Amino acid sequence: MRVDLFDFELPQELIAQRPIEPRDSARLLDVAADGLHDRTVRDLPELLNRGDLLVFNDTKVIPARLIGTRAGGGKVEALLIRDQGGGEWFAFAKPAKRLRLGDRLVFPGLSATVAAKHLDGSITLAFDKSGAPFLAALETGGAVPLPPYIRGGTADERDRADYQTMFARHDGSVAAPTAGLHFTPRLMEEIAAAGIRTATVTLHVGAGTFQPVRADDTEQHKMHSEWGSVSAATADAIDATRRAGDKIVSVGTTAMRLLETVARDHSGIVKAWSGETDIFITPGYRFRCIDLLLTNFHLPRSTLFMLVSAFAGLERMKAAYAHAVRERYRFYSYGDCCLLRR
């Protein structure tokens, strides 16, 4: 499909620069069969039914932005993308063109060698530490990897808490599963009291979140792969929900992409699974697992706006987003959200 079909006017001032407090007071646009309804996230328990299953992504954002120097002089910035094991990471770097194989880079508490340069502009950095010592050094010397739409990507100490969901358990993401940012312990208590069940999956969100679609046609866009896992307990919960005739509700596009990957590859069944996914969902995709999607408002021409258009319909989503712009909803990672039905 033509990428320009997914374009729309978005005033820059609607891209949220800080999350609202408390988190569950964010606005929620209910995109229902009978129209558009302005609600708040606190209304979620009454918008779902007893027995429905909310699925959260329990990945944890690491402080993946590093600022340092080359051994020969000059500032360098690295955004870690994916852990390759043994202390090696795929990364984006500035200034990438000046870096040479074997260059030594020094960051706060860490040093690395440029081990490879790749056609997509990324590099491989071989660090002097791996595992727990590496993560400990990163916590001290790294910065939260905010997307460039938020304060130019410049994070402060507040973002360490703001850009992390209450479900975060497993280190590995370079972007937050932002639909989960709206949940609070109080809201989770109300969800449980309403008889709505919960489960978790893990998808380490990668660089694809930051990458614009530069192609003119969706067929020409290449998604980066991301690592994810689905536990046997979550697979069983999804199976039990389906057997009871209740709904699977994905909290965010990351959980959706993982569950749809597993269901696609197993004839519609979600099983215990771990591996890589580079699924790119555009209109025409046949959904096999998810019934409802809670998701933030995304940017024009982005792969995420393409995904929600595939789920709820392009014209329907354009109408919903036009309403959101008129009503001054807050967009993107720290913004408001919408509830979509397949």
C-alpha positions as CSV (number, residue, x, y, z in Angstrom):
1,M,0.0,0.0,0.0
2,R,1.1,3.6,-0.6
3,V,2.6,5.1,2.6
4,D,0.9,8.4,2.0
5,L,-2.5,6.8,2.6
6,F,-1.4,6.8,6.3
7,D,-0.6,10.5,6.5
8,F,-2.6,13.0,8.5
9,E,-2.2,16.5,10.0
10,L,-0.8,16.4,13.5
11,P,0.0,19.7,15.2
12,Q,3.4,19.3,16.9
13,E,2.1,20.8,20.2
14,L,-0.1,17.7,20.6
15,I,2.9,15.4,21.0
16,A,3.1,15.0,24.8
17,Q,6.3,16.0,26.4
18,R,5.5,14.6,29.9
19,P,3.0,12.0,31.1
20,I,-0.1,13.2,32.9
21,E,-0.3,12.5,36.6
22,P,-1.7,10.3,37.9
23,R,-1.2,8.0,35.0
24,D,-4.7,6.5,35.0
25,S,-6.2,9.9,34.5
26,A,-5.1,10.0,30.9
27,R,-7.9,10.4,28.3
28,L,-9.2,7.3,26.5
29,L,-11.0,7.5,23.1
30,D,-13.4,4.5,23.0
31,V,-13.7,3.7,19.3
32,A,-16.9,1.7,19.5
33,A,-19.4,0.3,16.9
34,D,-21.8,3.1,17.8
35,G,-19.3,5.9,17.5
36,L,-16.5,7.7,19.3
37,H,-16.8,8.2,23.1
38,D,-14.5,10.4,25.2
39,R,-13.5,8.6,28.4
40,T,-10.5,8.2,30.7
41,V,-8.3,5.2,31.4
42,R,-10.0,4.9,34.8
43,D,-13.2,3.9,32.9
44,L,-11.5,0.8,31.4
45,P,-13.0,-1.7,33.9
46,E,-16.5,-0.8,32.7
47,L,-15.5,-0.9,29.1
48,L,-14.5,-4.6,29.3
49,N,-16.4,-7.6,30.4
50,R,-15.9,-10.1,33.3
51,G,-13.7,-12.9,32.0
52,D,-11.8,-10.8,29.5
53,L,-8.0,-11.1,29.5
54,L,-5.7,-8.1,29.5
55,V,-2.2,-9.0,28.2
56,F,0.7,-6.7,29.2
57,N,4.3,-6.5,28.0
58,D,6.6,-6.9,31.0
59,T,9.8,-5.8,29.3
60,K,12.0,-3.3,31.0
61,V,13.5,-0.3,29.3
62,I,17.3,0.0,29.8
63,P,19.2,3.3,29.7
64,A,20.4,2.6,26.2
65,R,21.7,6.0,25.2
66,L,25.4,6.4,25.8
67,I,27.5,9.6,25.3
68,G,31.3,9.4,25.3
69,T,34.4,10.0,23.2
70,R,36.5,8.2,20.7
71,A,40.0,7.3,21.9
72,G,41.4,9.5,19.2
73,G,39.3,12.5,20.2
74,G,35.8,13.6,19.4
75,K,32.3,13.2,20.9
76,V,30.3,10.0,20.1
77,E,26.8,9.0,20.9
78,A,25.5,5.5,20.8
79,L,21.9,4.1,21.0
80,L,22.0,0.4,21.8
81,I,19.5,-1.6,19.8
82,R,19.9,-5.3,20.5
83,D,22.0,-7.5,22.8
84,Q,23.9,-10.0,20.7
85,G,25.4,-11.8,23.7
86,G,29.0,-11.9,25.0
87,G,29.1,-8.1,25.4
88,E,28.3,-7.3,21.8
89,W,25.4,-5.0,20.9
90,F,24.0,-3.7,17.6
91,A,23.8,0.1,17.9
92,F,23.2,3.3,16.1
93,A,26.0,5.9,16.5
94,K,26.7,9.6,15.8
95,P,28.8,10.4,13.9
96,A,28.6,6.9,12.3
97,K,30.5,7.8,9.1
98,R,33.6,8.8,11.0
99,L,33.8,5.6,13.0
100,R,36.2,2.9,11.7
101,L,36.6,-0.7,12.5
102,G,38.6,-1.1,15.7
103,D,37.9,2.4,17.0
104,R,37.9,2.5,20.8
105,L,34.9,4.3,22.4
106,V,34.9,5.4,26.0
107,F,31.6,5.9,27.9
108,P,31.0,6.5,31.6
109,G,31.9,3.2,33.3
110,L,32.2,1.4,29.9
111,S,34.4,1.1,26.9
112,A,33.8,-0.6,23.6
113,T,35.4,-1.4,20.2
114,V,33.7,-1.0,16.9
115,A,33.6,-4.6,15.8
116,A,31.4,-4.2,12.6
117,K,29.6,-1.7,10.4
118,H,26.4,-2.7,8.7
119,L,24.5,-1.7,5.5
120,D,21.5,-0.3,7.4
121,G,23.8,2.2,9.2
122,S,24.1,0.3,12.5
123,I,27.3,-0.9,14.0
124,T,28.3,-3.7,16.3
125,L,30.0,-2.6,19.6
126,A,32.0,-5.1,21.6
127,F,32.0,-3.9,25.2
128,D,34.5,-4.7,27.9
129,K,31.7,-6.0,30.2
130,S,28.7,-8.2,29.7
131,G,25.8,-9.6,31.7
132,A,25.0,-8.2,35.1
133,P,28.2,-6.0,35.3
134,F,27.3,-4.4,32.0
135,L,23.8,-3.6,33.0
136,A,25.0,-2.2,36.3
137,A,27.4,0.1,34.5
138,L,24.6,1.0,32.0
139,E,22.3,2.0,34.9
140,T,24.9,4.4,36.1
141,G,26.3,5.8,32.9
142,G,23.4,5.5,30.4
143,A,20.4,7.7,29.7
144,V,16.8,6.9,29.0
145,P,16.4,6.4,25.2
146,L,13.5,8.8,24.6
147,P,12.3,9.1,21.0
148,P,13.3,12.3,19.3
149,Y,9.7,13.7,19.4
150,I,10.0,14.1,23.2
151,R,12.2,17.0,24.1
152,G,14.6,16.2,21.2
153,G,15.3,12.8,22.8
154,T,16.9,14.5,25.8
155,A,15.9,12.6,29.0
156,D,16.3,13.7,32.6
157,E,16.1,11.9,35.9
158,R,12.3,12.0,36.0
159,D,12.1,10.0,32.8
160,R,13.7,7.0,34.5
161,A,10.4,6.5,36.3
162,D,8.1,8.1,33.7
163,Y,9.3,5.9,30.8
164,Q,8.8,2.6,32.6
165,T,5.6,0.6,33.2
166,M,4.6,-0.8,36.5
167,F,4.9,-4.3,34.9
168,A,8.6,-3.9,33.9
169,R,10.5,-7.1,34.9
170,H,12.9,-8.1,32.2
171,D,15.8,-5.9,30.9
172,G,16.1,-5.4,27.2
173,S,13.9,-2.7,25.6
174,V,15.1,0.5,24.1
175,A,11.6,1.9,24.0
176,A,8.7,1.6,26.4
177,P,5.6,-0.4,25.7
178,T,3.7,2.8,26.2
179,A,0.1,1.6,26.5
180,G,1.2,0.0,29.8
181,L,2.3,3.4,31.1
182,H,-1.3,4.3,31.9
183,F,-1.8,1.6,34.6
184,T,-1.5,2.2,38.3
185,P,-1.9,-0.2,41.3
186,R,-5.3,1.3,42.0
187,L,-6.5,0.7,38.5
188,M,-5.2,-2.9,38.6
189,E,-7.2,-3.4,41.8
190,E,-10.4,-2.2,40.1
191,I,-9.7,-4.4,37.1
192,A,-9.4,-7.4,39.3
193,A,-12.5,-6.5,41.2
194,A,-14.4,-6.4,37.9
195,G,-13.5,-10.0,37.2
196,I,-11.1,-9.0,34.4
197,R,-8.0,-11.2,34.3
198,T,-4.4,-10.4,33.4
199,A,-1.4,-12.1,31.8
200,T,2.0,-11.0,30.6
201,V,4.3,-11.6,27.6
202,T,7.8,-10.2,27.0
203,L,8.8,-8.4,23.8
204,H,12.0,-6.3,23.9
205,V,11.1,-3.3,21.9
206,G,13.8,-2.4,19.4
207,A,14.9,0.3,17.0
208,G,11.9,-0.1,14.7
209,T,10.0,2.1,17.1
210,F,12.3,5.0,16.2
211,Q,12.6,4.4,12.5
212,P,10.5,6.4,10.0
213,V,9.0,4.7,7.0
214,R,11.1,6.2,4.2
215,A,9.8,4.0,1.4
216,D,6.8,5.1,-0.8
217,D,5.2,1.7,-0.5
218,T,4.8,-0.5,2.6
219,E,6.1,-3.5,0.6
220,Q,9.5,-1.8,0.5
221,H,9.8,-1.2,4.3
222,K,11.9,-3.6,6.3
223,M,11.1,-4.0,10.0
224,H,13.9,-4.7,12.5
225,S,13.4,-8.0,14.4
226,E,12.7,-8.1,18.1
227,W,13.1,-10.9,20.7
228,G,10.0,-12.0,22.6
229,S,8.6,-14.9,24.7
230,V,5.2,-16.2,25.7
231,S,5.1,-18.4,28.8
232,A,3.0,-21.6,29.1
233,A,0.9,-19.9,31.8
234,T,0.0,-17.1,29.4
235,A,-0.7,-19.5,26.5
236,D,-3.0,-21.4,28.8
237,A,-4.8,-18.3,30.0
238,I,-5.4,-17.2,26.4
239,D,-6.7,-20.7,25.5
240,A,-9.1,-20.7,28.5
241,T,-10.3,-17.2,27.7
242,R,-11.1,-18.3,24.1
243,R,-12.9,-21.5,25.2
244,A,-15.1,-19.4,27.5
245,G,-16.0,-17.0,24.7
246,D,-14.4,-14.0,26.3
247,K,-12.1,-11.5,24.7
248,I,-8.3,-11.1,24.5
249,V,-7.3,-7.5,25.0
250,S,-3.8,-6.5,24.1
251,V,-2.3,-3.7,26.1
252,G,-0.2,-2.1,23.3
253,T,1.0,-2.9,19.9
254,T,4.1,-4.7,21.2
255,A,2.1,-7.5,22.9
256,M,-0.2,-7.7,19.9
257,R,2.7,-8.1,17.5
258,L,4.2,-10.9,19.6
259,L,0.9,-12.8,20.1
260,E,-0.1,-12.4,16.4
261,T,3.3,-13.8,15.4
262,V,2.8,-16.9,17.5
263,A,-0.8,-17.4,16.4
264,R,0.1,-16.9,12.8
265,D,2.8,-19.5,13.0
266,H,0.7,-22.1,14.9
267,S,-2.6,-22.1,12.9
268,G,-4.3,-19.5,15.2
269,I,-3.2,-21.2,18.4
270,V,-1.0,-19.4,21.0
271,K,1.6,-21.7,22.5
272,A,4.6,-21.3,24.8
273,W,7.2,-19.7,22.5
274,S,10.4,-17.6,22.3
275,G,12.2,-16.2,19.4
276,E,12.5,-13.3,17.0
277,T,9.7,-11.5,15.2
278,D,9.8,-8.9,12.5
279,I,6.1,-9.0,11.7
280,F,4.8,-5.9,9.9
281,I,1.1,-5.6,10.1
282,T,-0.7,-3.5,7.5
283,P,-4.3,-3.5,6.2
284,G,-5.2,-6.8,4.7
285,Y,-3.6,-8.8,7.6
286,R,-5.9,-11.5,9.1
287,F,-5.8,-11.2,12.9
288,R,-5.9,-14.6,14.7
289,C,-5.6,-13.8,18.4
290,I,-6.4,-10.2,19.5
291,D,-10.0,-9.0,19.9
292,L,-9.4,-5.6,21.5
293,L,-6.4,-3.3,21.5
294,L,-5.6,-0.5,24.0
295,T,-2.9,1.7,22.4
296,N,-1.6,5.2,22.4
297,F,-2.0,7.7,19.5
298,H,0.7,7.2,16.9
299,L,2.5,9.4,14.4
300,P,1.5,10.0,10.8
301,R,3.0,7.5,8.3
302,S,4.3,5.3,11.1
303,T,4.2,1.5,11.2
304,L,2.1,1.7,14.3
305,F,-0.6,3.8,12.6
306,M,-0.5,1.2,9.8
307,L,-1.0,-1.5,12.4
308,V,-4.0,0.1,14.1
309,S,-5.5,0.8,10.7
310,A,-5.2,-2.9,9.8
311,F,-6.9,-3.7,13.1
312,A,-9.8,-1.3,13.1
313,G,-10.0,0.0,9.5
314,L,-8.1,2.8,7.8
315,E,-11.1,5.2,7.4
316,R,-12.3,4.5,10.9
317,M,-8.9,5.3,12.3
318,K,-8.6,8.5,10.3
319,A,-11.9,9.6,11.6
320,A,-10.9,8.7,15.2
321,Y,-7.6,10.5,14.8
322,A,-9.3,13.6,13.3
323,H,-11.6,13.6,16.4
324,A,-8.5,13.2,18.7
325,V,-6.8,16.2,17.0
326,R,-9.9,18.4,17.3
327,E,-10.4,17.4,20.9
328,R,-6.7,18.1,21.7
329,Y,-5.8,14.5,22.8
330,R,-2.2,14.1,23.6
331,F,-0.2,11.9,21.1
332,Y,2.6,9.4,21.2
333,S,4.6,7.8,24.1
334,Y,3.6,10.1,27.0
335,G,0.1,10.8,25.5
336,D,-3.4,9.5,25.8
337,C,-4.8,6.3,24.4
338,C,-7.7,4.7,22.5
339,L,-9.6,1.4,22.8
340,L,-10.1,-0.4,19.5
341,R,-12.2,-3.3,18.5
342,R,-11.4,-5.7,15.7
